[in-house]
Amino acid sequence: MKPSGKTKVYGVIGDPVAHSLSPTLHNAAFAALKMDCIYLAFQVKSDELENALRGMRSLGIAGLNVTMPHKSAVIPFLDEVEPTAGFLESVNTISNNGGKLLGFSTDGIGALNALKGNGVKLSDKKILLLGGGGTAKAIAYALAAEVTKLVILNRSPQKIPYLTESLNRQFSGRVTGGLLEPSALLKNLKDADVLINATSVGMHPDDAHSLVEPNLLKSSLTVMDVVYNPLETRLVKDAKKAGAQVISGVEMLIHQGAASFEIWTGKPAPIEVMRKAALNKLVGAQT
Ligand SMILES: NC(=O)c1ccc[n+]([C@@H]2O[C@H](COP(=O)([O-])OP(=O)(O)OC[C@H]3O[C@@H](n4cnc5c(N)ncnc54)[C@H](OP(=O)(O)O)[C@@H]3O)[C@@H](O)[C@H]2O)c1
């Protein structure tokens, strides 16, 4: 559909932002549903963030995604933040409801729906989550409500107590943490059902690296990597070889985008269309 005087404008703000896959995902979804909407990428420097949010109100931009480095910094400029985003101190989706800006975080639900959408059952399961950054925290918060046991391992010890204590206040002792080291991986992978890499290890140009030795992977495990560039990380390749079920970072990307789409439009997101658009773009970029 060609832009008209009535076209609704959506977008993503970040710095840098030109690499973002969100315009590809959302414009494909709008086109598939024949919606008179357009999605653009706006590079916004940190010292222009407040002005950008004022602009969102005054121009009537209907919705924005927020990416690095603004996910926390944007919060003071919003009228309201839903509880998950408040707990995470991170907003990746803003909805403009008649000039009132509401902030959401869809990273956790994106990971959860990527697992569920690929048939992974979470109740009575033990999850091993690698990482203690913003993405790991969002995933931990979404999963802790669903699983029996969540173990979080991180390289930097100082982040672990804060993360586990804040989660356990809500999820009564289901979450434990530890240092990301070979002995902890060996111990926890013995009885883990799902392994999630929520660190940036394996991301291009670090393609050759994985935090998990291939001999620790097995066919009874489900392995999800949040990294989507490259499409098949070292961990995903090793997990496939071990016969494990694998879920790539693209699945999380699609589902977090789908959750934003649903917040903005109130319509079910066309997941298949979004998946095809994302994969086309990523495969094109990597060949
Ligand atoms: N698929 C998706 O939809 C999606 C969505 C959001 C983010 N992501 C991806 O998720 C990844 C993490 O993003 P983030 O926002 O959470 O970043 P972040 O807040 O900077 O956290 C990075 C995490 O990676 C760990 N880490 C980095 N290098 C490491 C190494 N060499 N060994 C062990 N641990 C290491 C850090 O450990 P320390 O705490 O010790 O530094 C930290 O836990 C990025 O690759 C991002 O692209 C994917």
The ligand as a MOL file (V3000), in Angstrom:
LIG
                    3D

  0  0  0     0  0            999 V3000
M  V30 BEGIN CTAB
M  V30 COUNTS 48 52 0 0 0
M  V30 BEGIN ATOM
M  V30 1 N 17.1940 -12.4490 19.3070 0
M  V30 2 C 16.7280 -11.3200 19.8070 0
M  V30 3 O 15.5760 -10.9280 19.5850 0
M  V30 4 C 17.6040 -10.4860 20.7040 0
M  V30 5 C 17.0240 -9.4560 21.4740 0
M  V30 6 C 17.8620 -8.6910 22.3110 0
M  V30 7 C 19.2310 -8.9770 22.3470 0
M  V30 8 N 19.7500 -9.9850 21.5770 0 CHG=1
M  V30 9 C 21.1850 -10.3100 21.6380 0
M  V30 10 O 21.4870 -10.6760 22.9730 0
M  V30 11 C 22.8810 -10.4720 23.2210 0
M  V30 12 C 23.0510 -9.8460 24.5960 0
M  V30 13 O 22.4830 -8.5480 24.5920 0
M  V30 14 P 22.3040 -7.6980 25.9530 0
M  V30 15 O 21.4700 -6.5260 25.6020 0
M  V30 16 O 21.8780 -8.5760 27.0830 0 CHG=-1
M  V30 17 O 23.8090 -7.2110 26.2040 0
M  V30 18 P 24.4750 -6.8150 27.5860 0
M  V30 19 O 23.4800 -6.2520 28.5410 0
M  V30 20 O 25.6810 -6.0310 27.2210 0
M  V30 21 O 24.9590 -8.2270 28.2080 0
M  V30 22 C 25.9390 -9.0170 27.5630 0
M  V30 23 C 26.0640 -10.3470 28.2910 0
M  V30 24 O 27.0240 -11.1480 27.5880 0
M  V30 25 C 28.0330 -11.5760 28.5000 0
M  V30 26 N 29.3020 -11.7370 27.8020 0
M  V30 27 C 29.8300 -10.9300 26.8460 0
M  V30 28 N 31.0170 -11.4230 26.4360 0
M  V30 29 C 31.2450 -12.5640 27.1440 0
M  V30 30 C 32.2890 -13.5240 27.1710 0
M  V30 31 N 33.3470 -13.4080 26.3750 0
M  V30 32 N 32.1710 -14.5800 28.0110 0
M  V30 33 C 31.0880 -14.7050 28.8110 0
M  V30 34 N 30.0590 -13.8380 28.8360 0
M  V30 35 C 30.1300 -12.7710 28.0120 0
M  V30 36 C 28.0900 -10.4630 29.5310 0
M  V30 37 O 28.7060 -10.9500 30.7130 0
M  V30 38 P 29.2710 -9.9120 31.8270 0
M  V30 39 O 28.0960 -9.5450 32.6540 0
M  V30 40 O 30.2690 -10.7140 32.5450 0
M  V30 41 O 29.8670 -8.7510 31.0680 0
M  V30 42 C 26.5800 -10.2050 29.7280 0
M  V30 43 O 25.9950 -11.2030 30.5180 0
M  V30 44 C 23.3730 -9.6120 22.0540 0
M  V30 45 O 24.1220 -10.4480 21.1750 0
M  V30 46 C 22.1000 -9.1350 21.3690 0
M  V30 47 O 22.2580 -8.9440 19.9740 0
M  V30 48 C 18.9590 -10.7450 20.7720 0
M  V30 END ATOM
M  V30 BEGIN BOND
M  V30 1 1 1 2
M  V30 2 2 2 3
M  V30 3 1 2 4
M  V30 4 1 4 5
M  V30 5 2 4 48
M  V30 6 2 5 6
M  V30 7 1 6 7
M  V30 8 2 7 8
M  V30 9 1 8 9
M  V30 10 1 8 48
M  V30 11 1 9 10
M  V30 12 1 9 46
M  V30 13 1 10 11
M  V30 14 1 11 12
M  V30 15 1 11 44
M  V30 16 1 12 13
M  V30 17 1 13 14
M  V30 18 2 14 15
M  V30 19 1 14 16
M  V30 20 1 14 17
M  V30 21 1 17 18
M  V30 22 2 18 19
M  V30 23 1 18 20
M  V30 24 1 18 21
M  V30 25 1 21 22
M  V30 26 1 22 23
M  V30 27 1 23 24
M  V30 28 1 23 42
M  V30 29 1 24 25
M  V30 30 1 25 26
M  V30 31 1 25 36
M  V30 32 1 26 27
M  V30 33 1 26 35
M  V30 34 2 27 28
M  V30 35 1 28 29
M  V30 36 1 29 30
M  V30 37 2 29 35
M  V30 38 1 30 31
M  V30 39 2 30 32
M  V30 40 1 32 33
M  V30 41 2 33 34
M  V30 42 1 34 35
M  V30 43 1 36 37
M  V30 44 1 36 42
M  V30 45 1 37 38
M  V30 46 2 38 39
M  V30 47 1 38 40
M  V30 48 1 38 41
M  V30 49 1 42 43
M  V30 50 1 44 45
M  V30 51 1 44 46
M  V30 52 1 46 47
M  V30 END BOND
M  V30 END CTAB
M  END
